[in-house]
Amino acid sequence: MTPRTLNALFEDMQLHRLERCCLENTGLMFSCYLSSEDLRAAAKVLLEQEFHLEDISMLEVLEGCLVVYHFDHFEQPGRIALRVIVDYETAAIPTISDIYPGASWHERECRDFFGVVFTGHENMSPLLLSEEDAALHPLQKEVRCLQSLVEIAQPGEVLSQCKNFSLFASFSTIAEVEEIVPDQSQAHAMANKKSRGEQ
């Protein structure tokens, strides 16, 4: 999986930001920030390419609730994370359980713990909590305890980014996808040298 391939797969949707990740540090090859409106289309594309869903997780940050979907492939390396930021007022995101049936209980677990609803899900009843505790979301944090996404994220090499996506504005410059050399081993070697302060 190369950046060009990934960009081609997602050409019909607007990626807020596409990063090449440090595999040694994150276990990921790519990370994609996208809107909730494009989530289902992205999931369908990955299913067509025979990616499987590993898990769905959430993280509360000042900017909203970050929903993270991890996908991987049995035949070729290419672990990918789709990341969607959901604002706290809306607290809703479309389900992908009809695309990836295994997402069903992940989504219900996230609703239990964080209170985010997966619209279109056929059964949003509590998975781990009792019906009496359905309104209790034990992993929700008080606003005063939240950190900004920028403070806790590990941004990768930016391959493309929308002009109006400014969450990581303080980090390194953006590379155009057309200029990327699809040699993954060379790119990782260069990144490792930079992290060790080598030239």
C-alpha positions in Angstrom: 0.0 0.0 0.0 1.5 3.3 -1.1 0.3 6.9 -0.5 -0.7 7.2 -4.2 -2.8 3.9 -3.9 -4.5 5.1 -0.8 -5.2 8.5 -2.2 -6.7 6.9 -5.3 -8.9 4.6 -3.2 -10.3 7.7 -1.4 -10.5 10.0 -4.4 -14.3 10.4 -4.1 -14.1 11.7 -0.6 -12.5 14.6 1.1 -9.7 13.5 3.5 -9.0 16.2 6.1 -5.5 14.9 6.6 -3.5 11.9 5.4 -0.4 10.9 7.4 2.3 8.3 6.9 3.0 7.0 10.4 6.1 5.6 12.1 5.3 1.9 12.1 7.7 1.2 15.0 6.1 3.8 17.3 2.4 3.4 16.3 1.9 0.1 14.6 0.3 2.0 11.7 1.3 2.7 8.2 -1.2 5.4 7.5 -3.6 7.6 9.5 -6.6 9.4 7.8 -8.6 12.2 9.4 -12.0 12.5 7.6 -15.5 13.7 8.2 -18.3 11.6 9.6 -20.1 12.1 6.2 -17.3 10.2 4.5 -16.8 7.5 7.0 -19.1 4.9 5.5 -17.7 5.4 2.0 -14.2 5.0 3.3 -15.2 1.8 5.2 -16.8 0.4 2.0 -13.7 1.1 0.0 -11.5 -0.7 2.6 -13.9 -3.7 2.6 -13.7 -3.9 -1.2 -9.9 -4.0 -0.8 -10.3 -6.9 1.7 -9.2 -5.0 4.8 -10.7 -6.3 8.1 -11.7 -4.2 11.0 -9.6 -4.7 14.1 -11.4 -2.4 16.6 -13.0 0.9 17.2 -11.9 3.1 20.1 -12.5 6.6 21.4 -10.6 9.4 23.0 -12.0 12.5 24.5 -10.1 15.7 23.7 -10.9 19.4 23.8 -11.9 19.5 20.2 -14.5 16.7 20.5 -14.6 12.9 20.8 -12.0 11.3 18.5 -13.4 8.0 17.1 -10.6 5.8 15.8 -11.1 2.8 13.5 -8.2 0.4 13.0 -8.1 -1.7 9.8 -5.6 -4.2 8.6 -5.0 -6.7 5.8 -4.2 -10.4 6.0 -2.3 -10.6 2.7 -0.3 -7.3 2.6 1.1 -4.9 5.2 -1.0 -1.8 5.4 -2.5 -1.1 8.8 -4.6 2.0 8.6 -6.5 4.2 11.1 -9.5 6.2 10.1 -10.1 9.1 12.6 -13.2 11.1 12.9 -13.7 14.0 15.4 -17.3 14.2 16.7 -18.4 17.3 18.5 -19.8 16.9 22.0 -23.1 18.6 21.2 -23.9 16.2 18.3 -22.4 13.2 19.9 -23.4 11.0 17.0 -21.6 9.3 14.1 -22.9 6.9 11.4 -22.7 3.2 12.0 -20.5 0.9 9.9 -22.0 -2.2 11.4 -23.9 -3.0 8.3 -20.6 -2.8 6.3 -18.5 -4.6 8.9 -20.8 -6.6 11.2 -18.0 -7.0 13.7 -18.2 -3.3 14.3 -21.6 -3.8 16.1 -20.3 -4.6 19.6 -17.4 -2.1 19.3 -19.9 0.7 18.6 -22.2 -0.4 21.5 -19.2 -0.5 23.8 -18.2 3.0 22.8 -21.8 4.2 23.4 -21.7 2.6 26.8 -18.5 4.2 27.9 -18.6 7.6 26.1 -22.2 8.3 25.2 -21.7 8.7 21.5 -24.6 7.3 19.4 -23.9 5.4 16.2 -26.8 6.4 14.0 -28.4 3.7 11.9 -27.3 0.9 14.2 -30.1 -1.6 14.6 -29.5 -2.2 18.3 -27.9 0.6 20.5 -28.9 -1.1 23.7 -26.2 -1.2 26.4 -23.6 -3.9 25.8 -21.7 -3.9 29.1 -23.8 -1.7 31.3 -27.3 -2.6 32.7 -30.4 -0.9 31.3 -30.6 1.0 34.6 -27.1 2.5 34.0 -27.6 3.3 30.3 -27.2 7.0 30.9 -24.0 6.5 32.9 -21.0 6.8 30.7 -18.0 5.9 32.9 -15.2 7.0 30.7 -16.6 10.5 30.1 -14.3 13.2 31.5 -14.9 16.7 32.8 -14.0 19.4 30.4 -11.3 20.7 32.8 -9.5 17.3 32.5 -9.4 17.3 28.7 -6.3 18.0 26.7 -6.0 19.2 23.1 -5.5 16.6 20.4 -2.3 18.4 19.5 -0.9 17.9 23.0 -1.4 14.1 23.0 -1.2 13.1 19.3 1.8 11.6 17.5 1.5 13.2 14.1 3.1 11.4 11.2 4.5 12.7 8.0 1.8 14.8 6.4 1.1 13.6 2.9 -1.9 15.8 2.2 -4.2 18.1 4.1 -7.2 20.3 3.5 -6.5 24.0 3.9 -9.2 24.4 6.5 -8.0 21.5 8.7 -5.8 23.4 11.3 -5.6 21.1 14.3 -2.0 20.3 13.6 -0.9 23.7 12.2 2.1 23.9 14.5 3.7 20.8 13.1 5.9 20.1 10.1 5.2 21.2 6.5 2.9 19.4 4.2 4.2 17.3 1.3 2.2 17.0 -1.9 1.1 13.4 -2.6 2.5 13.6 -6.1 6.0 14.2 -4.7 6.0 11.2 -2.4 8.5 8.5 -3.2 6.6 5.2 -2.6 9.7 3.4 -1.2 8.4 2.7 2.3 11.7 1.3 3.7 13.7 4.3 2.5 11.1 6.7 4.0 11.1 4.9 7.4 14.9 4.8 7.4 15.0 8.6 6.9 12.4 9.2 9.6 14.4 7.1 12.0 17.6 9.0 11.3 15.8 12.3 11.9 14.4 11.1 15.2 18.0 10.2 16.3 19.3 13.5 15.2 21.4 12.1 12.3 21.8 13.8 9.0 
